[in-house]
Amino acid sequence: MADIKTQVQGIDPNLKARNLSEMSKMSANIYETINIINNRALRLNTAIKTELQGKLEEFAITTDTIEEIQENKEQIEISKFYEKLPNPTVIATSEFLENRLRYEYKEERDEQDY
């Protein structure tokens, strides 16, 4: 995955109404369009969570008591950045509308293959 900062540049984080008829023309039907966007959003969500956890692990301090919680300004800034990111579904929809998603259909097997 490319850096998330460069991926989301220029994407409006607000939800917008979309013309489903136009979107469904880009694939076979609206259900496939939704499935394509959903699969990409799930992958983006996993990648964002993994990236955030990796960055926050750098600040992890193991202590014996819960009372010793330290605030780190860098950690707070990183958390704020990820909170402000557009929803993965918004990112995936934008990628789909800009034809930046590549998808293919698996070949259907005949019943004789089983």
HUZI-V75331 format. One record per backbone hydrogen bond with DSSP energy under -1.0 kcal/mol. CO is the residue of the C=O (numbers start at 1). NH is the residue of the N-H. Records with the same first field share a line. If there is no record, write none. Layout:
# HUZI-V75331
CO=NH + NH
This chain:
# HUZI-V75331
3=7
4=8
8=11
19=23
20=24
23=26
29=33
30=34
31=35
32=36
33=37
34=38
35=39
36=40
37=41
38=42
39=43
40=44
41=45
42=46
43=47
44=48
45=49
46=50
47=51
48=52
49=53
50=54
51=55
52=56
53=57
56=59
57=60
67=69
72=76
73=77
74=78
75=79
76=80
77=81
78=82
79=83
80=84
87=91
88=92
89=93
90=94
91=95
92=96
93=97
94=98
95=100
96=99
110=113
111=114
